[in-house]
Amino acid sequence: MTNKLILACSECGSRNYSTHSKANSEERLEIKKFCRTCNSHTIHKQTK
């Protein structure tokens, strides 16, 4: 069973991406992705 994760930009707070994860870990996922609002590559963090 997979969990749906929502990723939000750390600079502007825009929720741009969603992904699935099989692991149920306590630490939050952080990925560097492109933000259309900021128009640059920023770190996106997992939201609650």
mmCIF entry with sequence, helices, sheets and N, C-alpha, C, O atoms, coordinates in Angstrom:
data_MODEL
# 
_entry.id   MODEL 
# 
_entity.id                         1 
_entity.type                       polymer 
_entity.pdbx_number_of_molecules   1 
# 
_entity_poly.entity_id                      1 
_entity_poly.type                           'polypeptide(L)' 
_entity_poly.nstd_linkage                   no 
_entity_poly.nstd_monomer                   no 
_entity_poly.pdbx_seq_one_letter_code       MTNKLILACSECGSRNYSTHSKANSEERLEIKKFCRTCNSHTIHKQTK 
_entity_poly.pdbx_seq_one_letter_code_can   MTNKLILACSECGSRNYSTHSKANSEERLEIKKFCRTCNSHTIHKQTK 
_entity_poly.pdbx_strand_id                 A 
# 
loop_
_entity_poly_seq.entity_id 
_entity_poly_seq.num 
_entity_poly_seq.mon_id 
_entity_poly_seq.hetero 
1 1  MET n 
1 2  THR n 
1 3  ASN n 
1 4  LYS n 
1 5  LEU n 
1 6  ILE n 
1 7  LEU n 
1 8  ALA n 
1 9  CYS n 
1 10 SER n 
1 11 GLU n 
1 12 CYS n 
1 13 GLY n 
1 14 SER n 
1 15 ARG n 
1 16 ASN n 
1 17 TYR n 
1 18 SER n 
1 19 THR n 
1 20 HIS n 
1 21 SER n 
1 22 LYS n 
1 23 ALA n 
1 24 ASN n 
1 25 SER n 
1 26 GLU n 
1 27 GLU n 
1 28 ARG n 
1 29 LEU n 
1 30 GLU n 
1 31 ILE n 
1 32 LYS n 
1 33 LYS n 
1 34 PHE n 
1 35 CYS n 
1 36 ARG n 
1 37 THR n 
1 38 CYS n 
1 39 ASN n 
1 40 SER n 
1 41 HIS n 
1 42 THR n 
1 43 ILE n 
1 44 HIS n 
1 45 LYS n 
1 46 GLN n 
1 47 THR n 
1 48 LYS n 
# 
_struct_asym.id          A 
_struct_asym.entity_id   1 
# 
_struct_sheet.id               AA1 
_struct_sheet.type             ? 
_struct_sheet.number_strands   4 
_struct_sheet.details          ? 
# 
loop_
_struct_sheet_order.sheet_id 
_struct_sheet_order.range_id_1 
_struct_sheet_order.range_id_2 
_struct_sheet_order.offset 
_struct_sheet_order.sense 
AA1 1 2 ? anti-parallel 
AA1 2 3 ? anti-parallel 
AA1 3 4 ? anti-parallel 
# 
loop_
_struct_sheet_range.sheet_id 
_struct_sheet_range.id 
_struct_sheet_range.beg_label_comp_id 
_struct_sheet_range.beg_label_asym_id 
_struct_sheet_range.beg_label_seq_id 
_struct_sheet_range.pdbx_beg_PDB_ins_code 
_struct_sheet_range.end_label_comp_id 
_struct_sheet_range.end_label_asym_id 
_struct_sheet_range.end_label_seq_id 
_struct_sheet_range.pdbx_end_PDB_ins_code 
_struct_sheet_range.beg_auth_comp_id 
_struct_sheet_range.beg_auth_asym_id 
_struct_sheet_range.beg_auth_seq_id 
_struct_sheet_range.end_auth_comp_id 
_struct_sheet_range.end_auth_asym_id 
_struct_sheet_range.end_auth_seq_id 
AA1 1 ARG A 15 ? SER A 21 ? ARG A 15 SER A 21 
AA1 2 ASN A 3  ? CYS A 9  ? ASN A 3  CYS A 9  
AA1 3 SER A 40 ? GLN A 46 ? SER A 40 GLN A 46 
AA1 4 GLU A 30 ? CYS A 35 ? GLU A 30 CYS A 35 
# 
loop_
_atom_site.group_PDB 
_atom_site.id 
_atom_site.type_symbol 
_atom_site.label_atom_id 
_atom_site.label_alt_id 
_atom_site.label_comp_id 
_atom_site.label_asym_id 
_atom_site.label_entity_id 
_atom_site.label_seq_id 
_atom_site.pdbx_PDB_ins_code 
_atom_site.Cartn_x 
_atom_site.Cartn_y 
_atom_site.Cartn_z 
_atom_site.occupancy 
_atom_site.B_iso_or_equiv 
_atom_site.pdbx_formal_charge 
_atom_site.auth_seq_id 
_atom_site.auth_comp_id 
_atom_site.auth_asym_id 
_atom_site.auth_atom_id 
_atom_site.pdbx_PDB_model_num 
ATOM 1   N N  . MET A 1 1  ? 0.835  -1.171 0.000   1.00 0.00 ? 1  MET A N  1 
ATOM 2   C CA . MET A 1 1  ? 0.000  0.000  0.000   1.00 0.00 ? 1  MET A CA 1 
ATOM 3   C C  . MET A 1 1  ? 0.887  1.244  0.000   1.00 0.00 ? 1  MET A C  1 
ATOM 4   O O  . MET A 1 1  ? 1.885  1.294  0.718   1.00 0.00 ? 1  MET A O  1 
ATOM 5   N N  . THR A 1 2  ? 0.532  2.234  -0.792  1.00 0.00 ? 2  THR A N  1 
ATOM 6   C CA . THR A 1 2  ? 1.348  3.430  -0.904  1.00 0.00 ? 2  THR A CA 1 
ATOM 7   C C  . THR A 1 2  ? 0.651  4.621  -0.267  1.00 0.00 ? 2  THR A C  1 
ATOM 8   O O  . THR A 1 2  ? -0.576 4.674  -0.188  1.00 0.00 ? 2  THR A O  1 
ATOM 9   N N  . ASN A 1 3  ? 1.447  5.565  0.183   1.00 0.00 ? 3  ASN A N  1 
ATOM 10  C CA . ASN A 1 3  ? 0.944  6.804  0.763   1.00 0.00 ? 3  ASN A CA 1 
ATOM 11  C C  . ASN A 1 3  ? 1.126  7.926  -0.239  1.00 0.00 ? 3  ASN A C  1 
ATOM 12  O O  . ASN A 1 3  ? 2.172  8.013  -0.883  1.00 0.00 ? 3  ASN A O  1 
ATOM 13  N N  . LYS A 1 4  ? 0.123  8.792  -0.385  1.00 0.00 ? 4  LYS A N  1 
ATOM 14  C CA . LYS A 1 4  ? 0.231  9.941  -1.274  1.00 0.00 ? 4  LYS A CA 1 
ATOM 15  C C  . LYS A 1 4  ? 0.895  11.080 -0.517  1.00 0.00 ? 4  LYS A C  1 
ATOM 16  O O  . LYS A 1 4  ? 0.460  11.443 0.576   1.00 0.00 ? 4  LYS A O  1 
ATOM 17  N N  . LEU A 1 5  ? 1.949  11.643 -1.098  1.00 0.00 ? 5  LEU A N  1 
ATOM 18  C CA . LEU A 1 5  ? 2.698  12.732 -0.494  1.00 0.00 ? 5  LEU A CA 1 
ATOM 19  C C  . LEU A 1 5  ? 2.522  13.991 -1.324  1.00 0.00 ? 5  LEU A C  1 
ATOM 20  O O  . LEU A 1 5  ? 2.559  13.934 -2.554  1.00 0.00 ? 5  LEU A O  1 
ATOM 21  N N  . ILE A 1 6  ? 2.331  15.121 -0.673  1.00 0.00 ? 6  ILE A N  1 
ATOM 22  C CA . ILE A 1 6  ? 2.234  16.411 -1.337  1.00 0.00 ? 6  ILE A CA 1 
ATOM 23  C C  . ILE A 1 6  ? 3.527  17.170 -1.047  1.00 0.00 ? 6  ILE A C  1 
ATOM 24  O O  . ILE A 1 6  ? 3.964  17.240 0.101   1.00 0.00 ? 6  ILE A O  1 
ATOM 25  N N  . LEU A 1 7  ? 4.142  17.741 -2.095  1.00 0.00 ? 7  LEU A N  1 
ATOM 26  C CA . LEU A 1 7  ? 5.387  18.485 -1.946  1.00 0.00 ? 7  LEU A CA 1 
ATOM 27  C C  . LEU A 1 7  ? 5.116  19.973 -2.135  1.00 0.00 ? 7  LEU A C  1 
ATOM 28  O O  . LEU A 1 7  ? 4.466  20.369 -3.102  1.00 0.00 ? 7  LEU A O  1 
ATOM 29  N N  . ALA A 1 8  ? 5.615  20.802 -1.211  1.00 0.00 ? 8  ALA A N  1 
ATOM 30  C CA . ALA A 1 8  ? 5.433  22.245 -1.265  1.00 0.00 ? 8  ALA A CA 1 
ATOM 31  C C  . ALA A 1 8  ? 6.793  22.932 -1.332  1.00 0.00 ? 8  ALA A C  1 
ATOM 32  O O  . ALA A 1 8  ? 7.771  22.478 -0.739  1.00 0.00 ? 8  ALA A O  1 
ATOM 33  N N  . CYS A 1 9  ? 6.826  24.032 -2.066  1.00 0.00 ? 9  CYS A N  1 
ATOM 34  C CA . CYS A 1 9  ? 8.051  24.821 -2.207  1.00 0.00 ? 9  CYS A CA 1 
ATOM 35  C C  . CYS A 1 9  ? 8.417  25.431 -0.854  1.00 0.00 ? 9  CYS A C  1 
ATOM 36  O O  . CYS A 1 9  ? 7.551  25.934 -0.138  1.00 0.00 ? 9  CYS A O  1 
ATOM 37  N N  . SER A 1 10 ? 9.703  25.384 -0.511  1.00 0.00 ? 10 SER A N  1 
ATOM 38  C CA . SER A 1 10 ? 10.140 25.910 0.778   1.00 0.00 ? 10 SER A CA 1 
ATOM 39  C C  . SER A 1 10 ? 10.209 27.439 0.777   1.00 0.00 ? 10 SER A C  1 
ATOM 40  O O  . SER A 1 10 ? 10.196 28.048 1.847   1.00 0.00 ? 10 SER A O  1 
ATOM 41  N N  . GLU A 1 11 ? 10.280 28.067 -0.390  1.00 0.00 ? 11 GLU A N  1 
ATOM 42  C CA . GLU A 1 11 ? 10.395 29.525 -0.460  1.00 0.00 ? 11 GLU A CA 1 
ATOM 43  C C  . GLU A 1 11 ? 9.034  30.217 -0.548  1.00 0.00 ? 11 GLU A C  1 
ATOM 44  O O  . GLU A 1 11 ? 8.765  31.143 0.217   1.00 0.00 ? 11 GLU A O  1 
ATOM 45  N N  . CYS A 1 12 ? 8.171  29.778 -1.475  1.00 0.00 ? 12 CYS A N  1 
ATOM 46  C CA . CYS A 1 12 ? 6.888  30.469 -1.653  1.00 0.00 ? 12 CYS A CA 1 
ATOM 47  C C  . CYS A 1 12 ? 5.715  29.713 -1.034  1.00 0.00 ? 12 CYS A C  1 
ATOM 48  O O  . CYS A 1 12 ? 4.647  30.296 -0.844  1.00 0.00 ? 12 CYS A O  1 
ATOM 49  N N  . GLY A 1 13 ? 5.889  28.427 -0.714  1.00 0.00 ? 13 GLY A N  1 
ATOM 50  C CA . GLY A 1 13 ? 4.824  27.656 -0.089  1.00 0.00 ? 13 GLY A CA 1 
ATOM 51  C C  . GLY A 1 13 ? 3.828  27.056 -1.059  1.00 0.00 ? 13 GLY A C  1 
ATOM 52  O O  . GLY A 1 13 ? 2.843  26.454 -0.632  1.00 0.00 ? 13 GLY A O  1 
ATOM 53  N N  . SER A 1 14 ? 4.057  27.203 -2.344  1.00 0.00 ? 14 SER A N  1 
ATOM 54  C CA . SER A 1 14 ? 3.157  26.674 -3.361  1.00 0.00 ? 14 SER A CA 1 
ATOM 55  C C  . SER A 1 14 ? 3.238  25.157 -3.402  1.00 0.00 ? 14 SER A C  1 
ATOM 56  O O  . SER A 1 14 ? 4.333  24.596 -3.408  1.00 0.00 ? 14 SER A O  1 
ATOM 57  N N  . ARG A 1 15 ? 2.093  24.489 -3.431  1.00 0.00 ? 15 ARG A N  1 
ATOM 58  C CA . ARG A 1 15 ? 2.051  23.020 -3.475  1.00 0.00 ? 15 ARG A CA 1 
ATOM 59  C C  . ARG A 1 15 ? 1.999  22.586 -4.932  1.00 0.00 ? 15 ARG A C  1 
ATOM 60  O O  . ARG A 1 15 ? 0.935  22.589 -5.552  1.00 0.00 ? 15 ARG A O  1 
ATOM 61  N N  . ASN A 1 16 ? 3.162  22.210 -5.480  1.00 0.00 ? 16 ASN A N  1 
ATOM 62  C CA . ASN A 1 16 ? 3.303  21.951 -6.905  1.00 0.00 ? 16 ASN A CA 1 
ATOM 63  C C  . ASN A 1 16 ? 3.263  20.487 -7.291  1.00 0.00 ? 16 ASN A C  1 
ATOM 64  O O  . ASN A 1 16 ? 2.753  20.159 -8.362  1.00 0.00 ? 16 ASN A O  1 
ATOM 65  N N  . TYR A 1 17 ? 3.774  19.607 -6.473  1.00 0.00 ? 17 TYR A N  1 
ATOM 66  C CA . TYR A 1 17 ? 3.972  18.221 -6.869  1.00 0.00 ? 17 TYR A CA 1 
ATOM 67  C C  . TYR A 1 17 ? 3.309  17.258 -5.891  1.00 0.00 ? 17 TYR A C  1 
ATOM 68  O O  . TYR A 1 17 ? 3.128  17.571 -4.714  1.00 0.00 ? 17 TYR A O  1 
ATOM 69  N N  . SER A 1 18 ? 2.951  16.082 -6.400  1.00 0.00 ? 18 SER A N  1 
ATOM 70  C CA . SER A 1 18 ? 2.486  14.993 -5.561  1.00 0.00 ? 18 SER A CA 1 
ATOM 71  C C  . SER A 1 18 ? 3.184  13.720 -6.017  1.00 0.00 ? 18 SER A C  1 
ATOM 72  O O  . SER A 1 18 ? 3.482  13.560 -7.200  1.00 0.00 ? 18 SER A O  1 
ATOM 73  N N  . THR A 1 19 ? 3.443  12.815 -5.076  1.00 0.00 ? 19 THR A N  1 
ATOM 74  C CA . THR A 1 19 ? 4.134  11.581 -5.361  1.00 0.00 ? 19 THR A CA 1 
ATOM 75  C C  . THR A 1 19 ? 3.631  10.505 -4.411  1.00 0.00 ? 19 THR A C  1 
ATOM 76  O O  . THR A 1 19 ? 2.867  10.795 -3.490  1.00 0.00 ? 19 THR A O  1 
ATOM 77  N N  . HIS A 1 20 ? 4.051  9.273  -4.626  1.00 0.00 ? 20 HIS A N  1 
ATOM 78  C CA . HIS A 1 20 ? 3.656  8.156  -3.773  1.00 0.00 ? 20 HIS A CA 1 
ATOM 79  C C  . HIS A 1 20 ? 4.883  7.571  -3.105  1.00 0.00 ? 20 HIS A C  1 
ATOM 80  O O  . HIS A 1 20 ? 5.974  7.578  -3.676  1.00 0.00 ? 20 HIS A O  1 
ATOM 81  N N  . SER A 1 21 ? 4.705  7.061  -1.890  1.00 0.00 ? 21 SER A N  1 
ATOM 82  C CA . SER A 1 21 ? 5.798  6.460  -1.139  1.00 0.00 ? 21 SER A CA 1 
ATOM 83  C C  . SER A 1 21 ? 5.319  5.172  -0.494  1.00 0.00 ? 21 SER A C  1 
ATOM 84  O O  . SER A 1 21 ? 4.220  5.122  0.058   1.00 0.00 ? 21 SER A O  1 
ATOM 85  N N  . LYS A 1 22 ? 6.135  4.136  -0.562  1.00 0.00 ? 22 LYS A N  1 
ATOM 86  C CA . LYS A 1 22 ? 5.808  2.879  0.094   1.00 0.00 ? 22 LYS A CA 1 
ATOM 87  C C  . LYS A 1 22 ? 6.224  2.886  1.552   1.00 0.00 ? 22 LYS A C  1 
ATOM 88  O O  . LYS A 1 22 ? 5.597  2.231  2.385   1.00 0.00 ? 22 LYS A O  1 
ATOM 89  N N  . ALA A 1 23 ? 7.275  3.620  1.863   1.00 0.00 ? 23 ALA A N  1 
ATOM 90  C CA . ALA A 1 23 ? 7.795  3.652  3.227   1.00 0.00 ? 23 ALA A CA 1 
ATOM 91  C C  . ALA A 1 23 ? 6.957  4.579  4.094   1.00 0.00 ? 23 ALA A C  1 
ATOM 92  O O  . ALA A 1 23 ? 6.484  5.615  3.628   1.00 0.00 ? 23 ALA A O  1 
ATOM 93  N N  . ASN A 1 24 ? 6.779  4.211  5.332   1.00 0.00 ? 24 ASN A N  1 
ATOM 94  C CA . ASN A 1 24 ? 6.047  5.027  6.294   1.00 0.00 ? 24 ASN A CA 1 
ATOM 95  C C  . ASN A 1 24 ? 7.051  5.561  7.314   1.00 0.00 ? 24 ASN A C  1 
ATOM 96  O O  . ASN A 1 24 ? 7.073  5.123  8.464   1.00 0.00 ? 24 ASN A O  1 
ATOM 97  N N  . SER A 1 25 ? 7.877  6.507  6.882   1.00 0.00 ? 25 SER A N  1 
ATOM 98  C CA . SER A 1 25 ? 8.942  7.014  7.743   1.00 0.00 ? 25 SER A CA 1 
ATOM 99  C C  . SER A 1 25 ? 8.502  8.278  8.468   1.00 0.00 ? 25 SER A C  1 
ATOM 100 O O  . SER A 1 25 ? 7.572  8.961  8.040   1.00 0.00 ? 25 SER A O  1 
ATOM 101 N N  . GLU A 1 26 ? 9.183  8.580  9.571   1.00 0.00 ? 26 GLU A N  1 
ATOM 102 C CA . GLU A 1 26 ? 8.863  9.759  10.357  1.00 0.00 ? 26 GLU A CA 1 
ATOM 103 C C  . GLU A 1 26 ? 9.502  11.016 9.791   1.00 0.00 ? 26 GLU A C  1 
ATOM 104 O O  . GLU A 1 26 ? 8.983  12.115 9.990   1.00 0.00 ? 26 GLU A O  1 
ATOM 105 N N  . GLU A 1 27 ? 10.618 10.873 9.087   1.00 0.00 ? 27 GLU A N  1 
ATOM 106 C CA . GLU A 1 27 ? 11.284 12.051 8.533   1.00 0.00 ? 27 GLU A CA 1 
ATOM 107 C C  . GLU A 1 27 ? 10.600 12.476 7.235   1.00 0.00 ? 27 GLU A C  1 
ATOM 108 O O  . GLU A 1 27 ? 10.065 11.644 6.501   1.00 0.00 ? 27 GLU A O  1 
ATOM 109 N N  . ARG A 1 28 ? 10.625 13.776 6.964   1.00 0.00 ? 28 ARG A N  1 
ATOM 110 C CA . ARG A 1 28 ? 9.938  14.315 5.806   1.00 0.00 ? 28 ARG A CA 1 
ATOM 111 C C  . ARG A 1 28 ? 10.849 14.307 4.585   1.00 0.00 ? 28 ARG A C  1 
ATOM 112 O O  . ARG A 1 28 ? 12.059 14.514 4.687   1.00 0.00 ? 28 ARG A O  1 
ATOM 113 N N  . LEU A 1 29 ? 10.251 14.069 3.452   1.00 0.00 ? 29 LEU A N  1 
ATOM 114 C CA . LEU A 1 29 ? 10.961 13.997 2.189   1.00 0.00 ? 29 LEU A CA 1 
ATOM 115 C C  . LEU A 1 29 ? 11.316 15.398 1.707   1.00 0.00 ? 29 LEU A C  1 
ATOM 116 O O  . LEU A 1 29 ? 10.486 16.304 1.786   1.00 0.00 ? 29 LEU A O  1 
ATOM 117 N N  . GLU A 1 30 ? 12.544 15.593 1.206   1.00 0.00 ? 30 GLU A N  1 
ATOM 118 C CA . GLU A 1 30 ? 12.992 16.865 0.651   1.00 0.00 ? 30 GLU A CA 1 
ATOM 119 C C  . GLU A 1 30 ? 13.641 16.590 -0.696  1.00 0.00 ? 30 GLU A C  1 
ATOM 120 O O  . GLU A 1 30 ? 14.602 15.825 -0.784  1.00 0.00 ? 30 GLU A O  1 
ATOM 121 N N  . ILE A 1 31 ? 13.111 17.221 -1.759  1.00 0.00 ? 31 ILE A N  1 
ATOM 122 C CA . ILE A 1 31 ? 13.620 17.029 -3.107  1.00 0.00 ? 31 ILE A CA 1 
ATOM 123 C C  . ILE A 1 31 ? 13.788 18.398 -3.757  1.00 0.00 ? 31 ILE A C  1 
ATOM 124 O O  . ILE A 1 31 ? 12.959 19.287 -3.564  1.00 0.00 ? 31 ILE A O  1 
ATOM 125 N N  . LYS A 1 32 ? 14.862 18.567 -4.528  1.00 0.00 ? 32 LYS A N  1 
ATOM 126 C CA . LYS A 1 32 ? 15.060 19.804 -5.263  1.00 0.00 ? 32 LYS A CA 1 
ATOM 127 C C  . LYS A 1 32 ? 14.344 19.685 -6.601  1.00 0.00 ? 32 LYS A C  1 
ATOM 128 O O  . LYS A 1 32 ? 14.712 18.863 -7.441  1.00 0.00 ? 32 LYS A O  1 
ATOM 129 N N  . LYS A 1 33 ? 13.306 20.521 -6.796  1.00 0.00 ? 33 LYS A N  1 
ATOM 130 C CA . LYS A 1 33 ? 12.497 20.476 -8.008  1.00 0.00 ? 33 LYS A CA 1 
ATOM 131 C C  . LYS A 1 33 ? 12.262 21.893 -8.511  1.00 0.00 ? 33 LYS A C  1 
ATOM 132 O O  . LYS A 1 33 ? 12.562 22.863 -7.816  1.00 0.00 ? 33 LYS A O  1 
ATOM 133 N N  . PHE A 1 34 ? 11.721 22.008 -9.730  1.00 0.00 ? 34 PHE A N  1 
ATOM 134 C CA . PHE A 1 34 ? 11.436 23.302 -10.331 1.00 0.00 ? 34 PHE A CA 1 
ATOM 135 C C  . PHE A 1 34 ? 10.098 23.835 -9.828  1.00 0.00 ? 34 PHE A C  1 
ATOM 136 O O  . PHE A 1 34 ? 9.096  23.120 -9.852  1.00 0.00 ? 34 PHE A O  1 
ATOM 137 N N  . CYS A 1 35 ? 10.078 25.070 -9.377  1.00 0.00 ? 35 CYS A N  1 
ATOM 138 C CA . CYS A 1 35 ? 8.852  25.741 -8.931  1.00 0.00 ? 35 CYS A CA 1 
ATOM 139 C C  . CYS A 1 35 ? 8.448  26.749 -10.003 1.00 0.00 ? 35 CYS A C  1 
ATOM 140 O O  . CYS A 1 35 ? 9.223  27.638 -10.353 1.00 0.00 ? 35 CYS A O  1 
ATOM 141 N N  . ARG A 1 36 ? 7.223  26.603 -10.522 1.00 0.00 ? 36 ARG A N  1 
ATOM 142 C CA . ARG A 1 36 ? 6.739  27.516 -11.565 1.00 0.00 ? 36 ARG A CA 1 
ATOM 143 C C  . ARG A 1 36 ? 6.459  28.910 -11.012 1.00 0.00 ? 36 ARG A C  1 
ATOM 144 O O  . ARG A 1 36 ? 6.560  29.898 -11.741 1.00 0.00 ? 36 ARG A O  1 
ATOM 145 N N  . THR A 1 37 ? 6.110  28.997 -9.736  1.00 0.00 ? 37 THR A N  1 
ATOM 146 C CA . THR A 1 37 ? 5.826  30.299 -9.130  1.00 0.00 ? 37 THR A CA 1 
ATOM 147 C C  . THR A 1 37 ? 7.104  31.101 -8.920  1.00 0.00 ? 37 THR A C  1 
ATOM 148 O O  . THR A 1 37 ? 7.147  32.291 -9.232  1.00 0.00 ? 37 THR A O  1 
ATOM 149 N N  . CYS A 1 38 ? 8.141  30.462 -8.396  1.00 0.00 ? 38 CYS A N  1 
ATOM 150 C CA . CYS A 1 38 ? 9.432  31.120 -8.172  1.00 0.00 ? 38 CYS A CA 1 
ATOM 151 C C  . CYS A 1 38 ? 10.267 31.204 -9.449  1.00 0.00 ? 38 CYS A C  1 
ATOM 152 O O  . CYS A 1 38 ? 11.181 32.023 -9.548  1.00 0.00 ? 38 CYS A O  1 
ATOM 153 N N  . ASN A 1 39 ? 9.949  30.356 -10.419 1.00 0.00 ? 39 ASN A N  1 
ATOM 154 C CA . ASN A 1 39 ? 10.668 30.272 -11.696 1.00 0.00 ? 39 ASN A CA 1 
ATOM 155 C C  . ASN A 1 39 ? 12.133 29.891 -11.490 1.00 0.00 ? 39 ASN A C  1 
ATOM 156 O O  . ASN A 1 39 ? 13.017 30.418 -12.165 1.00 0.00 ? 39 ASN A O  1 
ATOM 157 N N  . SER A 1 40 ? 12.387 28.961 -10.541 1.00 0.00 ? 40 SER A N  1 
ATOM 158 C CA . SER A 1 40 ? 13.741 28.472 -10.298 1.00 0.00 ? 40 SER A CA 1 
ATOM 159 C C  . SER A 1 40 ? 13.657 27.121 -9.600  1.00 0.00 ? 40 SER A C  1 
ATOM 160 O O  . SER A 1 40 ? 12.586 26.696 -9.167  1.00 0.00 ? 40 SER A O  1 
ATOM 161 N N  . HIS A 1 41 ? 14.793 26.457 -9.496  1.00 0.00 ? 41 HIS A N  1 
ATOM 162 C CA . HIS A 1 41 ? 14.866 25.187 -8.791  1.00 0.00 ? 41 HIS A CA 1 
ATOM 163 C C  . HIS A 1 41 ? 15.017 25.469 -7.294  1.00 0.00 ? 41 HIS A C  1 
ATOM 164 O O  . HIS A 1 41 ? 15.952 26.147 -6.871  1.00 0.00 ? 41 HIS A O  1 
ATOM 165 N N  . THR A 1 42 ? 14.086 24.940 -6.506  1.00 0.00 ? 42 THR A N  1 
ATOM 166 C CA . THR A 1 42 ? 14.115 25.136 -5.059  1.00 0.00 ? 42 THR A CA 1 
ATOM 167 C C  . THR A 1 42 ? 13.875 23.797 -4.372  1.00 0.00 ? 42 THR A C  1 
ATOM 168 O O  . THR A 1 42 ? 13.507 22.816 -5.018  1.00 0.00 ? 42 THR A O  1 
ATOM 169 N N  . ILE A 1 43 ? 14.081 23.762 -3.073  1.00 0.00 ? 43 ILE A N  1 
ATOM 170 C CA . ILE A 1 43 ? 13.836 22.552 -2.300  1.00 0.00 ? 43 ILE A CA 1 
ATOM 171 C C  . ILE A 1 43 ? 12.332 22.470 -2.003  1.00 0.00 ? 43 ILE A C  1 
ATOM 172 O O  . ILE A 1 43 ? 11.726 23.427 -1.524  1.00 0.00 ? 43 ILE A O  1 
ATOM 173 N N  . HIS A 1 44 ? 11.755 21.318 -2.296  1.00 0.00 ? 44 HIS A N  1 
ATOM 174 C CA . HIS A 1 44 ? 10.358 21.067 -2.005  1.00 0.00 ? 44 HIS A CA 1 
ATOM 175 C C  . HIS A 1 44 ? 10.288 20.058 -0.859  1.00 0.00 ? 44 HIS A C  1 
ATOM 176 O O  . HIS A 1 44 ? 10.950 19.021 -0.891  1.00 0.00 ? 44 HIS A O  1 
ATOM 177 N N  . LYS A 1 45 ? 9.478  20.374 0.155   1.00 0.00 ? 45 LYS A N  1 
ATOM 178 C CA . LYS A 1 45 ? 9.352  19.544 1.339   1.00 0.00 ? 45 LYS A CA 1 
ATOM 179 C C  . LYS A 1 45 ? 7.978  18.907 1.404   1.00 0.00 ? 45 LYS A C  1 
ATOM 180 O O  . LYS A 1 45 ? 6.997  19.456 0.902   1.00 0.00 ? 45 LYS A O  1 
ATOM 181 N N  . GLN A 1 46 ? 7.923  17.744 2.027   1.00 0.00 ? 46 GLN A N  1 
ATOM 182 C CA . GLN A 1 46 ? 6.671  17.026 2.219   1.00 0.00 ? 46 GLN A CA 1 
ATOM 183 C C  . GLN A 1 46 ? 5.788  17.777 3.212   1.00 0.00 ? 46 GLN A C  1 
ATOM 184 O O  . GLN A 1 46 ? 6.261  18.205 4.265   1.00 0.00 ? 46 GLN A O  1 
ATOM 185 N N  . THR A 1 47 ? 4.488  17.941 2.875   1.00 0.00 ? 47 THR A N  1 
ATOM 186 C CA . THR A 1 47 ? 3.556  18.575 3.781   1.00 0.00 ? 47 THR A CA 1 
ATOM 187 C C  . THR A 1 47 ? 2.845  17.530 4.608   1.00 0.00 ? 47 THR A C  1 
ATOM 188 O O  . THR A 1 47 ? 3.033  16.333 4.391   1.00 0.00 ? 47 THR A O  1 
ATOM 189 N N  . LYS A 1 48 ? 2.031  17.962 5.553   1.00 0.00 ? 48 LYS A N  1 
ATOM 190 C CA . LYS A 1 48 ? 1.308  17.026 6.414   1.00 0.00 ? 48 LYS A CA 1 
ATOM 191 C C  . LYS A 1 48 ? 0.154  16.386 5.715   1.00 0.00 ? 48 LYS A C  1 
ATOM 192 O O  . LYS A 1 48 ? -0.553 15.572 6.309   1.00 0.00 ? 48 LYS A O  1 
# 
